[in-house]
Amino acid sequence: MHTRGLILRAVIILAAFAIAHVCGGRACTSVLSGTSPLAGGHATLAAFLGVTYIVTYLGCTVVAPILLIAAAFLALADRWFGRANNTPPAQGKHHAHDHT
């Protein structure tokens, strides 16, 4: 996996959390204790928003930092060891000096 892919995934997780926050998911996390913050029979919507907020929050606090740290390590490894060492050897090519 490349550095940009890891960063992109972290940004997607952060954007999903921002959307859940703007939609009022934080107030809906009370569904975990059995109460609905939305009046008028919108318990299903409250449950969806609450669970979505919690999952994206955990993604932001656990998964996204790990992805960003891994991207930083990959960038450092590419800088120190170069990309030439990361390419796999060509397959199916036989050299003239091979006697196999």
Secondary structure, 3 states (H helix, E strand, C coil): CCHHHHHHHHHHHHHHHHHHHHCCCCHHHHHHHCCCCCCCCCHHHHHHHHHHHHHHHHHHHHHHHHHHHHHHHHHHHHHHHCHHHHCCCCCCCCCCCCCC
